[in-house]
Amino acid sequence: MSIRVLIVDDHPMVAEGIQSILESYDDIEVVGTLGTGQEAVDRVADVFPDVILMDLNMPGLGGLSATEIILERAPDTRILILSMHDSPEYISTALSHGAKGYVLKDVPTEEIKQAIDAVMRGEQYLCTGASGSLQPKEGGAREALTGREQTILLELAQGKSNKEVAQTLDISVRTVETHRKNIKRKLGISSTAGLTRYALEHGVLQGTSPGF
């Protein structure tokens, strides 16, 4: 059975180049090339990809926000970030948003295929340049909340229930519950009252919901 791959990159020449490479493999079917994160969000249910090669910086909805939204709607999708940036911040942020791997655009062509095969096996894949720049977190460093987790924290801190948050953000109650657990784990907070107190102390309630 072929691996269904969707390519999302706002540079047509890059997308076409990757498509021509992948189509040379018998076990890969490129189901589409899209130019924005919003198009990916809108089309993922139609093309049902196994793997998405996602650019980070695109007009409108960026790759990170698109990754979060797609994984909420189609959690079995494996997303590989394809980027020119090799800084640890970019890589760790991409992984925290749910990406299964990170591949630099200047890697040898066969490495993109290796990355696809790895995430299809359920593994995480970092190309050589990316893994080399990703340093372990310091022992006392607190894991950062993703943009979507910050949004959900804001909603919860306003006293909304999981169901109300799910309706507001157009996601499932189960997804809200998962985010809620992750927020509590990352912040080391066990109660909803604690989350509200954290939001007040850190100015979350004075801010606005992060955009997507």
C-alpha positions in Angstrom: 0.0 0.0 0.0 1.4 3.4 -1.0 2.3 6.1 1.6 0.1 9.1 0.9 2.1 12.3 1.1 0.9 15.9 1.0 3.4 18.7 0.4 2.7 22.1 1.8 5.2 24.9 0.8 4.6 28.4 -0.6 7.5 28.1 -3.0 6.1 26.2 -6.1 9.6 25.2 -7.3 10.5 23.6 -4.0 7.2 21.8 -3.8 7.5 20.6 -7.4 11.1 19.5 -6.8 10.1 17.4 -3.8 7.1 16.0 -5.6 9.3 14.8 -8.6 11.7 13.2 -6.1 9.1 11.4 -4.1 7.2 10.2 -7.2 10.3 8.2 -8.2 9.6 5.8 -5.3 7.1 3.0 -6.0 5.7 3.1 -2.5 4.8 6.8 -2.3 1.8 8.6 -3.8 1.9 12.5 -3.7 -1.7 13.4 -3.1 -1.3 17.1 -3.5 0.9 20.2 -3.2 -0.5 23.2 -1.4 0.9 26.7 -0.8 -0.5 27.7 2.6 -1.2 26.3 6.0 -4.9 27.2 5.7 -5.2 25.2 2.5 -3.7 22.2 4.3 -6.2 22.6 7.2 -9.1 22.9 4.7 -8.0 20.0 2.5 -6.6 17.4 4.9 -10.0 15.6 5.4 -10.4 15.4 1.6 -6.9 14.0 0.6 -6.4 12.0 3.8 -2.5 12.0 3.8 -0.4 9.6 5.9 2.4 12.1 6.0 2.5 15.9 5.5 5.7 17.7 4.6 5.0 21.1 6.1 7.0 24.3 5.5 7.3 26.6 8.6 7.0 30.1 7.2 4.1 30.7 4.9 1.7 33.6 4.4 -1.4 33.6 6.6 -1.6 30.5 8.7 2.0 29.3 9.4 3.2 25.7 9.6 3.2 25.4 13.4 -0.4 26.6 13.8 -1.5 24.4 10.9 0.2 21.5 12.4 -1.7 21.9 15.7 -5.1 22.3 14.0 -4.5 19.3 11.7 -3.5 17.0 14.5 -6.6 18.0 16.5 -8.7 17.0 13.5 -6.7 14.1 12.1 -4.5 12.9 15.0 -3.0 9.9 13.0 -1.4 12.2 10.5 2.4 12.3 10.7 3.7 15.8 10.1 7.3 16.4 9.0 8.5 20.0 9.2 10.6 20.9 6.2 12.5 24.1 6.9 15.6 26.2 6.2 16.0 27.1 9.9 18.3 24.9 12.0 18.1 26.8 15.3 17.2 24.7 18.4 14.2 27.1 19.1 12.6 26.3 15.8 13.1 22.6 16.1 12.0 22.2 19.7 8.9 24.4 19.1 8.0 22.3 16.1 8.2 19.1 18.1 6.2 20.6 20.9 3.5 21.4 18.4 3.2 17.8 17.5 5.5 17.4 14.5 7.0 13.9 14.2 10.2 15.1 12.6 12.2 18.0 11.3 14.1 18.0 8.0 16.3 20.8 6.6 15.6 21.7 3.0 19.2 21.3 2.0 19.4 17.6 3.0 20.2 15.0 0.3 17.0 13.9 -1.5 17.1 10.3 -0.2 16.9 11.7 3.4 13.4 13.0 2.9 12.4 9.4 2.0 14.2 8.1 5.1 12.3 10.6 7.2 9.0 9.6 5.7 9.7 5.9 6.3 10.8 6.6 9.9 7.6 8.5 10.9 5.5 5.8 9.3 7.2 3.3 11.6 6.1 5.5 14.5 9.6 7.0 15.1 10.7 10.6 15.5 13.1 11.8 12.8 15.5 14.7 13.0 17.9 15.1 10.1 21.6 15.4 11.0 21.8 19.2 10.9 18.6 19.5 13.0 19.6 16.9 15.7 23.0 18.4 16.0 21.7 21.8 16.9 19.0 20.5 19.3 20.5 20.6 22.8 19.0 18.9 25.8 16.9 21.0 28.1 18.5 22.2 31.3 17.4 20.2 34.3 15.3 23.0 35.8 13.9 24.4 32.6 10.1 24.4 32.4 8.7 23.1 29.1 7.0 26.0 27.2 3.3 25.9 26.4 2.4 25.8 22.7 0.3 28.6 21.2 -2.8 26.4 21.4 -2.2 25.4 25.0 -1.9 29.1 25.9 -5.2 29.8 24.2 -6.9 26.9 26.1 -5.3 28.1 29.4 -6.9 31.5 28.7 -10.3 29.9 28.2 -10.1 27.6 31.2 -8.9 30.5 33.4 -12.1 32.4 32.5 -14.0 29.6 34.2 -15.1 27.7 31.0 -15.7 24.0 31.1 -14.0 21.6 28.8 -17.2 21.4 26.7 -17.5 25.2 26.4 -13.8 25.5 25.4 -14.3 22.7 22.8 -17.3 24.6 21.3 -15.5 28.0 21.3 -12.4 26.5 19.5 -14.3 24.0 17.4 -12.3 21.0 18.6 -13.4 17.9 20.5 -13.8 17.7 24.3 -11.3 14.9 24.3 -8.7 17.2 22.6 -9.4 19.9 25.3 -8.9 17.3 28.0 -5.6 16.2 26.5 -4.4 19.8 26.3 -5.5 20.4 29.8 -3.5 17.5 31.1 -0.4 18.7 29.2 -0.8 22.2 30.5 -1.0 20.9 34.1 2.0 18.7 33.6 4.2 21.4 32.0 3.3 24.0 34.7 3.4 21.5 37.6 -0.2 22.5 38.6 -2.7 19.9 39.7 -5.9 21.9 40.0 -8.1 24.2 37.9 -7.9 26.9 40.6 -4.1 26.6 40.3 -4.3 27.2 36.5 -6.5 30.3 37.1 -4.0 31.6 39.7 -1.1 31.0 37.3 -3.0 32.8 34.5 -3.6 35.8 36.8 -0.1 36.0 38.1 1.4 35.7 34.6 -0.9 38.2 32.9 -2.6 35.6 30.7 -6.1 37.0 31.6 -5.0 40.5 30.7 -3.8 39.4 27.2 -5.6 38.3 24.2 -6.0 34.8 22.7 -3.0 34.1 20.4 -3.8 34.1 16.8 -3.5 31.1 14.5 
